[in-house]
Amino acid sequence: MGVSEAAVVEAEQSDVIFTSSAAAKVRELLNEESNPALKLRVFVTGGGCSGFKYGFTFDDKVEEGDLQVEKRGVTLLVDPMSLQYLTGAEIDYKDDVDGAQFVIRNPNATTTCGCGSSFSV
């Protein structure tokens, strides 16, 4: 098994959970783009109200060491540095009275900011 094969895992076996709701919304967004090779990249950077913040972007490149989680024909990418903060996290999409947004439920976060995109460990 090659490195790229080993990195591709099903969502149920992954260190990061990519929900069907999130995958459906990503598929909807990708249908609006003209690049079928795009994948959703979730990452963690320093900053934000609580020390770290989550980021989302579309990426057409898979970097060495990226975790790839496939769900409903959509691929989620997480780089190795971010994965250490996202292990066990759930990437979801919700649309309710509070609005529509991607949500990360992260068991590693000891505190989170009210904005929902900033956390500390």
Chimera marker file (.cmm) of the C-alpha trace (Angstrom):
<marker_set name="trace">
<marker id="1" x="0.000" y="0.000" z="0.000" r="1" g="1" b="0" radius="0.5"/>
<marker id="2" x="1.472" y="3.368" z="-1.045" r="1" g="1" b="0" radius="0.5"/>
<marker id="3" x="1.531" y="6.506" z="1.034" r="1" g="1" b="0" radius="0.5"/>
<marker id="4" x="-1.338" y="8.084" z="-0.875" r="1" g="1" b="0" radius="0.5"/>
<marker id="5" x="-3.450" y="4.939" z="-0.524" r="1" g="1" b="0" radius="0.5"/>
<marker id="6" x="-2.767" y="4.757" z="3.200" r="1" g="1" b="0" radius="0.5"/>
<marker id="7" x="-3.793" y="8.382" z="3.665" r="1" g="1" b="0" radius="0.5"/>
<marker id="8" x="-7.209" y="7.888" z="2.051" r="1" g="1" b="0" radius="0.5"/>
<marker id="9" x="-9.626" y="6.609" z="4.655" r="1" g="1" b="0" radius="0.5"/>
<marker id="10" x="-13.352" y="6.301" z="5.011" r="1" g="1" b="0" radius="0.5"/>
<marker id="11" x="-14.971" y="8.862" z="7.289" r="1" g="1" b="0" radius="0.5"/>
<marker id="12" x="-16.038" y="6.199" z="9.794" r="1" g="1" b="0" radius="0.5"/>
<marker id="13" x="-12.416" y="5.050" z="10.251" r="1" g="1" b="0" radius="0.5"/>
<marker id="14" x="-10.855" y="8.487" z="10.247" r="1" g="1" b="0" radius="0.5"/>
<marker id="15" x="-9.239" y="10.599" z="12.904" r="1" g="1" b="0" radius="0.5"/>
<marker id="16" x="-11.549" y="13.370" z="11.651" r="1" g="1" b="0" radius="0.5"/>
<marker id="17" x="-15.279" y="12.865" z="11.158" r="1" g="1" b="0" radius="0.5"/>
<marker id="18" x="-16.728" y="14.420" z="7.995" r="1" g="1" b="0" radius="0.5"/>
<marker id="19" x="-20.519" y="14.362" z="8.280" r="1" g="1" b="0" radius="0.5"/>
<marker id="20" x="-22.947" y="13.695" z="5.443" r="1" g="1" b="0" radius="0.5"/>
<marker id="21" x="-24.430" y="17.150" z="5.955" r="1" g="1" b="0" radius="0.5"/>
<marker id="22" x="-21.031" y="18.819" z="5.510" r="1" g="1" b="0" radius="0.5"/>
<marker id="23" x="-20.213" y="16.659" z="2.479" r="1" g="1" b="0" radius="0.5"/>
<marker id="24" x="-23.564" y="17.536" z="0.858" r="1" g="1" b="0" radius="0.5"/>
<marker id="25" x="-22.940" y="21.273" z="1.347" r="1" g="1" b="0" radius="0.5"/>
<marker id="26" x="-19.406" y="20.994" z="-0.030" r="1" g="1" b="0" radius="0.5"/>
<marker id="27" x="-20.784" y="19.093" z="-3.047" r="1" g="1" b="0" radius="0.5"/>
<marker id="28" x="-23.311" y="21.917" z="-3.569" r="1" g="1" b="0" radius="0.5"/>
<marker id="29" x="-20.541" y="24.531" z="-3.414" r="1" g="1" b="0" radius="0.5"/>
<marker id="30" x="-18.256" y="22.522" z="-5.711" r="1" g="1" b="0" radius="0.5"/>
<marker id="31" x="-21.024" y="22.262" z="-8.303" r="1" g="1" b="0" radius="0.5"/>
<marker id="32" x="-20.826" y="26.055" z="-8.586" r="1" g="1" b="0" radius="0.5"/>
<marker id="33" x="-17.071" y="25.933" z="-9.292" r="1" g="1" b="0" radius="0.5"/>
<marker id="34" x="-15.494" y="25.097" z="-12.639" r="1" g="1" b="0" radius="0.5"/>
<marker id="35" x="-12.754" y="22.869" z="-11.180" r="1" g="1" b="0" radius="0.5"/>
<marker id="36" x="-13.849" y="19.274" z="-10.424" r="1" g="1" b="0" radius="0.5"/>
<marker id="37" x="-10.489" y="18.557" z="-8.735" r="1" g="1" b="0" radius="0.5"/>
<marker id="38" x="-11.239" y="20.866" z="-5.791" r="1" g="1" b="0" radius="0.5"/>
<marker id="39" x="-11.299" y="19.463" z="-2.267" r="1" g="1" b="0" radius="0.5"/>
<marker id="40" x="-12.220" y="21.091" z="1.036" r="1" g="1" b="0" radius="0.5"/>
<marker id="41" x="-9.169" y="21.821" z="3.180" r="1" g="1" b="0" radius="0.5"/>
<marker id="42" x="-9.699" y="22.387" z="6.916" r="1" g="1" b="0" radius="0.5"/>
<marker id="43" x="-6.777" y="23.862" z="8.817" r="1" g="1" b="0" radius="0.5"/>
<marker id="44" x="-5.758" y="25.384" z="12.135" r="1" g="1" b="0" radius="0.5"/>
<marker id="45" x="-3.699" y="28.558" z="12.437" r="1" g="1" b="0" radius="0.5"/>
<marker id="46" x="-2.512" y="30.656" z="15.336" r="1" g="1" b="0" radius="0.5"/>
<marker id="47" x="-4.612" y="33.646" z="16.296" r="1" g="1" b="0" radius="0.5"/>
<marker id="48" x="-8.252" y="34.222" z="16.988" r="1" g="1" b="0" radius="0.5"/>
<marker id="49" x="-9.832" y="35.135" z="20.314" r="1" g="1" b="0" radius="0.5"/>
<marker id="50" x="-8.678" y="31.972" z="22.082" r="1" g="1" b="0" radius="0.5"/>
<marker id="51" x="-5.255" y="31.279" z="20.556" r="1" g="1" b="0" radius="0.5"/>
<marker id="52" x="-6.056" y="29.108" z="17.514" r="1" g="1" b="0" radius="0.5"/>
<marker id="53" x="-8.596" y="29.462" z="14.762" r="1" g="1" b="0" radius="0.5"/>
<marker id="54" x="-10.127" y="27.174" z="12.170" r="1" g="1" b="0" radius="0.5"/>
<marker id="55" x="-9.969" y="27.862" z="8.473" r="1" g="1" b="0" radius="0.5"/>
<marker id="56" x="-11.646" y="26.430" z="5.393" r="1" g="1" b="0" radius="0.5"/>
<marker id="57" x="-10.527" y="26.726" z="1.793" r="1" g="1" b="0" radius="0.5"/>
<marker id="58" x="-10.870" y="24.871" z="-1.482" r="1" g="1" b="0" radius="0.5"/>
<marker id="59" x="-7.666" y="23.274" z="-2.711" r="1" g="1" b="0" radius="0.5"/>
<marker id="60" x="-6.888" y="21.281" z="-5.845" r="1" g="1" b="0" radius="0.5"/>
<marker id="61" x="-3.560" y="19.965" z="-4.507" r="1" g="1" b="0" radius="0.5"/>
<marker id="62" x="-3.021" y="17.143" z="-2.070" r="1" g="1" b="0" radius="0.5"/>
<marker id="63" x="0.195" y="17.746" z="-0.159" r="1" g="1" b="0" radius="0.5"/>
<marker id="64" x="2.423" y="15.004" z="1.217" r="1" g="1" b="0" radius="0.5"/>
<marker id="65" x="1.142" y="13.853" z="4.594" r="1" g="1" b="0" radius="0.5"/>
<marker id="66" x="-2.378" y="15.241" z="4.124" r="1" g="1" b="0" radius="0.5"/>
<marker id="67" x="-5.159" y="13.210" z="5.670" r="1" g="1" b="0" radius="0.5"/>
<marker id="68" x="-7.849" y="12.650" z="3.048" r="1" g="1" b="0" radius="0.5"/>
<marker id="69" x="-11.362" y="11.792" z="4.204" r="1" g="1" b="0" radius="0.5"/>
<marker id="70" x="-13.830" y="10.897" z="1.481" r="1" g="1" b="0" radius="0.5"/>
<marker id="71" x="-17.576" y="11.148" z="1.980" r="1" g="1" b="0" radius="0.5"/>
<marker id="72" x="-20.317" y="11.157" z="-0.670" r="1" g="1" b="0" radius="0.5"/>
<marker id="73" x="-17.833" y="11.826" z="-3.466" r="1" g="1" b="0" radius="0.5"/>
<marker id="74" x="-16.220" y="14.792" z="-1.698" r="1" g="1" b="0" radius="0.5"/>
<marker id="75" x="-12.721" y="14.862" z="-0.214" r="1" g="1" b="0" radius="0.5"/>
<marker id="76" x="-11.756" y="16.659" z="2.983" r="1" g="1" b="0" radius="0.5"/>
<marker id="77" x="-8.049" y="17.443" z="3.438" r="1" g="1" b="0" radius="0.5"/>
<marker id="78" x="-6.232" y="18.071" z="6.731" r="1" g="1" b="0" radius="0.5"/>
<marker id="79" x="-2.504" y="18.816" z="6.856" r="1" g="1" b="0" radius="0.5"/>
<marker id="80" x="-0.365" y="17.007" z="9.476" r="1" g="1" b="0" radius="0.5"/>
<marker id="81" x="0.184" y="20.116" z="11.621" r="1" g="1" b="0" radius="0.5"/>
<marker id="82" x="-3.553" y="20.835" z="11.829" r="1" g="1" b="0" radius="0.5"/>
<marker id="83" x="-4.408" y="17.173" z="12.372" r="1" g="1" b="0" radius="0.5"/>
<marker id="84" x="-2.732" y="17.214" z="15.782" r="1" g="1" b="0" radius="0.5"/>
<marker id="85" x="-5.397" y="19.725" z="16.873" r="1" g="1" b="0" radius="0.5"/>
<marker id="86" x="-8.274" y="18.133" z="14.955" r="1" g="1" b="0" radius="0.5"/>
<marker id="87" x="-7.934" y="14.458" z="15.891" r="1" g="1" b="0" radius="0.5"/>
<marker id="88" x="-11.371" y="13.222" z="16.896" r="1" g="1" b="0" radius="0.5"/>
<marker id="89" x="-13.076" y="16.396" z="15.660" r="1" g="1" b="0" radius="0.5"/>
<marker id="90" x="-16.306" y="16.389" z="13.688" r="1" g="1" b="0" radius="0.5"/>
<marker id="91" x="-16.669" y="18.643" z="10.637" r="1" g="1" b="0" radius="0.5"/>
<marker id="92" x="-20.385" y="19.355" z="10.200" r="1" g="1" b="0" radius="0.5"/>
<marker id="93" x="-22.682" y="21.795" z="8.446" r="1" g="1" b="0" radius="0.5"/>
<marker id="94" x="-25.744" y="23.201" z="10.138" r="1" g="1" b="0" radius="0.5"/>
<marker id="95" x="-28.544" y="25.382" z="8.889" r="1" g="1" b="0" radius="0.5"/>
<marker id="96" x="-30.807" y="26.529" z="11.709" r="1" g="1" b="0" radius="0.5"/>
<marker id="97" x="-32.230" y="29.667" z="13.303" r="1" g="1" b="0" radius="0.5"/>
<marker id="98" x="-28.688" y="30.805" z="14.160" r="1" g="1" b="0" radius="0.5"/>
<marker id="99" x="-27.720" y="30.690" z="10.479" r="1" g="1" b="0" radius="0.5"/>
<marker id="100" x="-25.996" y="28.358" z="8.057" r="1" g="1" b="0" radius="0.5"/>
<marker id="101" x="-22.352" y="27.507" z="8.672" r="1" g="1" b="0" radius="0.5"/>
<marker id="102" x="-19.711" y="24.822" z="8.877" r="1" g="1" b="0" radius="0.5"/>
<marker id="103" x="-19.177" y="23.744" z="12.470" r="1" g="1" b="0" radius="0.5"/>
<marker id="104" x="-16.232" y="21.962" z="14.062" r="1" g="1" b="0" radius="0.5"/>
<marker id="105" x="-16.924" y="19.986" z="17.223" r="1" g="1" b="0" radius="0.5"/>
<marker id="106" x="-13.444" y="19.494" z="18.630" r="1" g="1" b="0" radius="0.5"/>
<marker id="107" x="-12.885" y="17.327" z="21.730" r="1" g="1" b="0" radius="0.5"/>
<marker id="108" x="-9.333" y="18.729" z="22.007" r="1" g="1" b="0" radius="0.5"/>
<marker id="109" x="-10.521" y="22.291" z="22.585" r="1" g="1" b="0" radius="0.5"/>
<marker id="110" x="-10.461" y="23.234" z="26.257" r="1" g="1" b="0" radius="0.5"/>
<marker id="111" x="-12.137" y="26.580" z="25.595" r="1" g="1" b="0" radius="0.5"/>
<marker id="112" x="-13.870" y="28.030" z="22.576" r="1" g="1" b="0" radius="0.5"/>
<marker id="113" x="-14.830" y="31.547" z="21.664" r="1" g="1" b="0" radius="0.5"/>
<marker id="114" x="-18.411" y="32.632" z="21.116" r="1" g="1" b="0" radius="0.5"/>
<marker id="115" x="-17.644" y="33.074" z="17.426" r="1" g="1" b="0" radius="0.5"/>
<marker id="116" x="-17.191" y="29.294" z="17.089" r="1" g="1" b="0" radius="0.5"/>
<marker id="117" x="-14.069" y="29.594" z="14.971" r="1" g="1" b="0" radius="0.5"/>
<marker id="118" x="-11.499" y="30.142" z="17.731" r="1" g="1" b="0" radius="0.5"/>
<marker id="119" x="-10.303" y="27.721" z="20.410" r="1" g="1" b="0" radius="0.5"/>
<marker id="120" x="-7.499" y="26.834" z="22.821" r="1" g="1" b="0" radius="0.5"/>
<marker id="121" x="-6.054" y="23.494" z="23.852" r="1" g="1" b="0" radius="0.5"/>
<link id1="1" id2="2" r="1" g="1" b="0" radius="0.2"/>
<link id1="2" id2="3" r="1" g="1" b="0" radius="0.2"/>
<link id1="3" id2="4" r="1" g="1" b="0" radius="0.2"/>
<link id1="4" id2="5" r="1" g="1" b="0" radius="0.2"/>
<link id1="5" id2="6" r="1" g="1" b="0" radius="0.2"/>
<link id1="6" id2="7" r="1" g="1" b="0" radius="0.2"/>
<link id1="7" id2="8" r="1" g="1" b="0" radius="0.2"/>
<link id1="8" id2="9" r="1" g="1" b="0" radius="0.2"/>
<link id1="9" id2="10" r="1" g="1" b="0" radius="0.2"/>
<link id1="10" id2="11" r="1" g="1" b="0" radius="0.2"/>
<link id1="11" id2="12" r="1" g="1" b="0" radius="0.2"/>
<link id1="12" id2="13" r="1" g="1" b="0" radius="0.2"/>
<link id1="13" id2="14" r="1" g="1" b="0" radius="0.2"/>
<link id1="14" id2="15" r="1" g="1" b="0" radius="0.2"/>
<link id1="15" id2="16" r="1" g="1" b="0" radius="0.2"/>
<link id1="16" id2="17" r="1" g="1" b="0" radius="0.2"/>
<link id1="17" id2="18" r="1" g="1" b="0" radius="0.2"/>
<link id1="18" id2="19" r="1" g="1" b="0" radius="0.2"/>
<link id1="19" id2="20" r="1" g="1" b="0" radius="0.2"/>
<link id1="20" id2="21" r="1" g="1" b="0" radius="0.2"/>
<link id1="21" id2="22" r="1" g="1" b="0" radius="0.2"/>
<link id1="22" id2="23" r="1" g="1" b="0" radius="0.2"/>
<link id1="23" id2="24" r="1" g="1" b="0" radius="0.2"/>
<link id1="24" id2="25" r="1" g="1" b="0" radius="0.2"/>
<link id1="25" id2="26" r="1" g="1" b="0" radius="0.2"/>
<link id1="26" id2="27" r="1" g="1" b="0" radius="0.2"/>
<link id1="27" id2="28" r="1" g="1" b="0" radius="0.2"/>
<link id1="28" id2="29" r="1" g="1" b="0" radius="0.2"/>
<link id1="29" id2="30" r="1" g="1" b="0" radius="0.2"/>
<link id1="30" id2="31" r="1" g="1" b="0" radius="0.2"/>
<link id1="31" id2="32" r="1" g="1" b="0" radius="0.2"/>
<link id1="32" id2="33" r="1" g="1" b="0" radius="0.2"/>
<link id1="33" id2="34" r="1" g="1" b="0" radius="0.2"/>
<link id1="34" id2="35" r="1" g="1" b="0" radius="0.2"/>
<link id1="35" id2="36" r="1" g="1" b="0" radius="0.2"/>
<link id1="36" id2="37" r="1" g="1" b="0" radius="0.2"/>
<link id1="37" id2="38" r="1" g="1" b="0" radius="0.2"/>
<link id1="38" id2="39" r="1" g="1" b="0" radius="0.2"/>
<link id1="39" id2="40" r="1" g="1" b="0" radius="0.2"/>
<link id1="40" id2="41" r="1" g="1" b="0" radius="0.2"/>
<link id1="41" id2="42" r="1" g="1" b="0" radius="0.2"/>
<link id1="42" id2="43" r="1" g="1" b="0" radius="0.2"/>
<link id1="43" id2="44" r="1" g="1" b="0" radius="0.2"/>
<link id1="44" id2="45" r="1" g="1" b="0" radius="0.2"/>
<link id1="45" id2="46" r="1" g="1" b="0" radius="0.2"/>
<link id1="46" id2="47" r="1" g="1" b="0" radius="0.2"/>
<link id1="47" id2="48" r="1" g="1" b="0" radius="0.2"/>
<link id1="48" id2="49" r="1" g="1" b="0" radius="0.2"/>
<link id1="49" id2="50" r="1" g="1" b="0" radius="0.2"/>
<link id1="50" id2="51" r="1" g="1" b="0" radius="0.2"/>
<link id1="51" id2="52" r="1" g="1" b="0" radius="0.2"/>
<link id1="52" id2="53" r="1" g="1" b="0" radius="0.2"/>
<link id1="53" id2="54" r="1" g="1" b="0" radius="0.2"/>
<link id1="54" id2="55" r="1" g="1" b="0" radius="0.2"/>
<link id1="55" id2="56" r="1" g="1" b="0" radius="0.2"/>
<link id1="56" id2="57" r="1" g="1" b="0" radius="0.2"/>
<link id1="57" id2="58" r="1" g="1" b="0" radius="0.2"/>
<link id1="58" id2="59" r="1" g="1" b="0" radius="0.2"/>
<link id1="59" id2="60" r="1" g="1" b="0" radius="0.2"/>
<link id1="60" id2="61" r="1" g="1" b="0" radius="0.2"/>
<link id1="61" id2="62" r="1" g="1" b="0" radius="0.2"/>
<link id1="62" id2="63" r="1" g="1" b="0" radius="0.2"/>
<link id1="63" id2="64" r="1" g="1" b="0" radius="0.2"/>
<link id1="64" id2="65" r="1" g="1" b="0" radius="0.2"/>
<link id1="65" id2="66" r="1" g="1" b="0" radius="0.2"/>
<link id1="66" id2="67" r="1" g="1" b="0" radius="0.2"/>
<link id1="67" id2="68" r="1" g="1" b="0" radius="0.2"/>
<link id1="68" id2="69" r="1" g="1" b="0" radius="0.2"/>
<link id1="69" id2="70" r="1" g="1" b="0" radius="0.2"/>
<link id1="70" id2="71" r="1" g="1" b="0" radius="0.2"/>
<link id1="71" id2="72" r="1" g="1" b="0" radius="0.2"/>
<link id1="72" id2="73" r="1" g="1" b="0" radius="0.2"/>
<link id1="73" id2="74" r="1" g="1" b="0" radius="0.2"/>
<link id1="74" id2="75" r="1" g="1" b="0" radius="0.2"/>
<link id1="75" id2="76" r="1" g="1" b="0" radius="0.2"/>
<link id1="76" id2="77" r="1" g="1" b="0" radius="0.2"/>
<link id1="77" id2="78" r="1" g="1" b="0" radius="0.2"/>
<link id1="78" id2="79" r="1" g="1" b="0" radius="0.2"/>
<link id1="79" id2="80" r="1" g="1" b="0" radius="0.2"/>
<link id1="80" id2="81" r="1" g="1" b="0" radius="0.2"/>
<link id1="81" id2="82" r="1" g="1" b="0" radius="0.2"/>
<link id1="82" id2="83" r="1" g="1" b="0" radius="0.2"/>
<link id1="83" id2="84" r="1" g="1" b="0" radius="0.2"/>
<link id1="84" id2="85" r="1" g="1" b="0" radius="0.2"/>
<link id1="85" id2="86" r="1" g="1" b="0" radius="0.2"/>
<link id1="86" id2="87" r="1" g="1" b="0" radius="0.2"/>
<link id1="87" id2="88" r="1" g="1" b="0" radius="0.2"/>
<link id1="88" id2="89" r="1" g="1" b="0" radius="0.2"/>
<link id1="89" id2="90" r="1" g="1" b="0" radius="0.2"/>
<link id1="90" id2="91" r="1" g="1" b="0" radius="0.2"/>
<link id1="91" id2="92" r="1" g="1" b="0" radius="0.2"/>
<link id1="92" id2="93" r="1" g="1" b="0" radius="0.2"/>
<link id1="93" id2="94" r="1" g="1" b="0" radius="0.2"/>
<link id1="94" id2="95" r="1" g="1" b="0" radius="0.2"/>
<link id1="95" id2="96" r="1" g="1" b="0" radius="0.2"/>
<link id1="96" id2="97" r="1" g="1" b="0" radius="0.2"/>
<link id1="97" id2="98" r="1" g="1" b="0" radius="0.2"/>
<link id1="98" id2="99" r="1" g="1" b="0" radius="0.2"/>
<link id1="99" id2="100" r="1" g="1" b="0" radius="0.2"/>
<link id1="100" id2="101" r="1" g="1" b="0" radius="0.2"/>
<link id1="101" id2="102" r="1" g="1" b="0" radius="0.2"/>
<link id1="102" id2="103" r="1" g="1" b="0" radius="0.2"/>
<link id1="103" id2="104" r="1" g="1" b="0" radius="0.2"/>
<link id1="104" id2="105" r="1" g="1" b="0" radius="0.2"/>
<link id1="105" id2="106" r="1" g="1" b="0" radius="0.2"/>
<link id1="106" id2="107" r="1" g="1" b="0" radius="0.2"/>
<link id1="107" id2="108" r="1" g="1" b="0" radius="0.2"/>
<link id1="108" id2="109" r="1" g="1" b="0" radius="0.2"/>
<link id1="109" id2="110" r="1" g="1" b="0" radius="0.2"/>
<link id1="110" id2="111" r="1" g="1" b="0" radius="0.2"/>
<link id1="111" id2="112" r="1" g="1" b="0" radius="0.2"/>
<link id1="112" id2="113" r="1" g="1" b="0" radius="0.2"/>
<link id1="113" id2="114" r="1" g="1" b="0" radius="0.2"/>
<link id1="114" id2="115" r="1" g="1" b="0" radius="0.2"/>
<link id1="115" id2="116" r="1" g="1" b="0" radius="0.2"/>
<link id1="116" id2="117" r="1" g="1" b="0" radius="0.2"/>
<link id1="117" id2="118" r="1" g="1" b="0" radius="0.2"/>
<link id1="118" id2="119" r="1" g="1" b="0" radius="0.2"/>
<link id1="119" id2="120" r="1" g="1" b="0" radius="0.2"/>
<link id1="120" id2="121" r="1" g="1" b="0" radius="0.2"/>
</marker_set>
